[in-house]
Amino acid sequence: MMEKLRALDLHYADVEARLSAPETYEDPALVARLNKEQRELEPVVMAYRAYQRRRQDLEDAEALMGDPDMKELAQEEYQQAREELARLEEEIKVLLLPRDPNDDKSVIVEIRAGVGGEEAALFAHSLFRMYSMYADARRWHVEVDSVNETELGGVKEISFTIEGDGVYSRLKFESGVHRVQRVPETESGGRVHTSTATVAVLPEMEEVDVQLNPADVEIREGESPLEFTLWGRSGDGQLRELPRQELLLFTPFQPEVGSPYGVSLLRSMPFLTGILLNIYQAMGMNWERMGNVRFAVVYKPGDAPLEQSMAQERSRQIAREWSAAMEAGRDGRVRDFVAVGDVDIKVIGADNQVLDSEVPVRQILEQLVARTGIPPFLLGLSWSSTERMSTQQADMMTSELTAIRRGLEPVVERICELWLALHGYDRRVTVDWEDINLQDLVEEARAELYHEQVEELRLAREGKEG
């Protein structure tokens, strides 16, 4: 034991030296780790150093017993040193016992009223006040997370966090059922009532950044298509079944035939949206070509040798004059362009055919809407939908939502039951859904449809009259 204590003493001195070095404080994480390590080592190291001092006192007193003048005083010192050494030895043995790794953590405390009605709620509130006052005395911080109060000042349930050093080591044994027998304030007959409350003390878990590579996880079907096992890649690169399968949840959504993996509703969206963006970009280019008219000015020189030799310079002059006339038009001024010779002016692209984009755009939009599973009328797209068709689309959407709910039910129930089991409750959980009512949405969509149909009739009538 002494060899272990000497090693701990040397390690403690090394930690102190590292904390005294200025370069250590360049790394805040290292400083926090060293401070924590120092606090953990300090009790046992201080006890060991006190043990060494008392042992030296014992040896000194034993040496003085040979002196007649100092014998009585030496014997008294010797006896005190022996008693102190025995006490320190027992203290060191306790300090060397393995510690709970959660002892230094903060805690989350949950108090729930049990048997006893309103009196149990008052008792639960008293327990909360007791823990709060104890925390204040030890300079811990208390923060209420949630509370369900009663009319008489009690609490049916309350959850709060206590932060500080060594909180869990002090409060971990408070978990369990607490009972009180007393005459309640609400009791007029003076009878003694028994009330209970349950207390759960949970260590606060540290946040861990977990990065999971989907390539390292494999889903395998069991004997039934509804049974799955999760496999992960270990350090040697081999796939092995993950432990604690009961804590792992996996529910595929719209799996393909022969595959346990689900398929996203939006899997085809990037491809379709890419095509749609290309169409819109081409439409923009066509509008730019058609909206910004461009001209081709062609100068044809005559057969005279002089005109032939001056053709290039003459073309530059005509180009400058035409540009000046167009710039004047942009400023709102009118300027005529006068050219001498054979000059031909044409609009570029006036005879080119512009592609019709209405049909492909609608086809792609129809596919996008179909992949989302949302009826077109809910997106404000009538597309000549009748009232009957809108009702059918609403019914189809209701069926899809019901199917999604059936897939979510076992997942939600399992999560809730697992949470209850971790908190000491053995209960079954059922999920109750509200009825899906799209009547209001259908009425709004129907009104929008009627409006669009009236607008189409008005435009058709105006076209015939014109």
Secondary structure, DSSP 4 states (H G I P E B T S, - for coil): -HHHHHHHHHHHHHHHHHHHSGGGGG-HHHHHHHHHHHHHHHHHHHHHHHHHHHHHHHHHHHHHTTSTTTHHHHHHHHHHHHHHHHHHHHHHHHHTSPPPTTTTS-EEEEEEE-TTTHHHHHHHHHHHHHHHHHHHHTT-EEEEEEEEE-TTS-EEEEEEEEESTTHHHHHGGG-EEEEEEE--TT-SS---EEEEEEEEEEEPPPP------GGGEEEEE-SSTT-EEEEEE-TTS-EEEPS-GGG-----SSPPTT-SS---TTTTHHHHHHHHHHHHHHHHHHHHHHHS-EEEEEEE--SSHHHHHTHHHHHHHHHHHHHHHHHHHHTT--------SEEEEEEETTTSPPP--HHHHHHHHHHHHHHHT--GGGGT--TT--HHHHHHHHHHHHHHHHHHHHHHHHHHHHHHHHHHHHTT--------PPPP--HHHHHHHHHHHHHHHHHHHHHHHHHHH-
